[in-house]
């Protein structure tokens, strides 16, 4: 039987972060009840019985739900064949973490926590409409450790307006002291239709953004983290199995409002409108993709990995040499792309301008 992965989107939050353009709404218990029923129906109607290797429940803020609602959500995952489940991630905010929540997650097989920290700096947190403090974060992570969670990711957002290197260095110092297995780092993007864009907030100078990116990479690698994807760092063996499904261009289900999926050669997006989703008008679009499309996705996603694309596997999968399928030679000449150990990869010196390289290539 084939294996697959599952992403489930929970669009509810207790408060809205100023930078967020994900599919989200403020928590409303009546909406949550209807939403979870629709989600159950969507899974029942579309899941085709594969063995599921990874599950990721994200948002929004899944931990914003009540314990009773979270249990109903977790029970839904029993619809999947989980005999070969390797990784089950649940996203949460630090203020929602309690012993009761963690024990509930353990009971249903969650073995990885992804916690949105974003920053420890008070000015940064205020700008993002978030609140936490280091001691509380430390206490909650210690609680998770005592209850058996040994795979924890923390998110960091950097390059905020007016942020200085000193602030970033302190954030990294705090993160490293927590000794988690995985760290995801994101340069702040001021997206349309977010509070920050309405406030006409400007990004920091690009040179400083780039300096911060390479500083993060240098420090985390110095402390034993492998920089395995553009924005992600892991202690060896703790790379996100679920996210690697995306970057290896493998198929996965996406369930819930705003989710996307790739199953049976079809890529699809669900509606971002909660009212449409609750009415049962779930699919926004579907696209049956061609071999050429699949190869393009393979390149765009695979080059996000610092190791790059396995040339032999590319040939085995598509029956064509990657250099014949894409205009790689000019980028090899400029050393923006390089061959190393049987892989085609972006030169680490150019990783910061990855998007420009991909535009030249595809």
Number of C-alpha atoms within 10 A of each C-alpha: 6 8 15 21 28 22 22 24 23 29 25 24 20 15 15 20 18 21 19 19 15 13 19 22 18 15 18 12 13 8 15 18 13 13 23 19 14 19 24 18 13 15 19 14 9 11 14 11 14 14 17 21 23 23 26 22 24 19 25 25 27 23 25 24 20 14 14 10 17 18 16 15 20 18 12 17 17 10 13 20 14 16 9 11 17 15 19 21 24 21 22 21 20 21 14 16 18 13 14 10 16 18 14 17 21 15 12 14 16 21 18 23 24 22 22 18 23 21 27 22 17 13 14 21 18 12 15 20 14 19 17 17 15 16 9 12 21 16 13 18 22 14 16 20 13 11 13 13 17 15 20 21 24 19 18 22 19 23 25 22 15 13 17 14 16 8 18 22 15 14 20 17 13 16 22 15 9 15 13 17 21 23 24 20 18 15 16 17 17 21 15 12 12 17 20 19 15 12 9 10 12 13 16 15 11 10 9 13 20 15 13 19 20 14 16 20 18 13 15 20 15 10 11 12 21 20 23 19 22 19 19 23 25 22 20 13 10 18 22 20 17 21 16 16 16 18 20 19 19 14 19 24 22 23 24 28 29 24 23 22 19 22 18 9 13 13 18 19 20 21 20 19 16 20 14 15 21 18 11 14 13 24 18 16 11 14 11 12 13 11 10 11 10 15 19 18 17 18 23 22 19 22 25 23 21 21 20 26 26 17 18 14 12 17 12 10 10 14 10 14 13 19 11 9 12 14 13 18 14 12 16 16 10 9 14 19 23 18 16 13 10 13 18 23 24 27 20 16 10 13 22 17 13 18 12 11 18 16 9 12 16 12
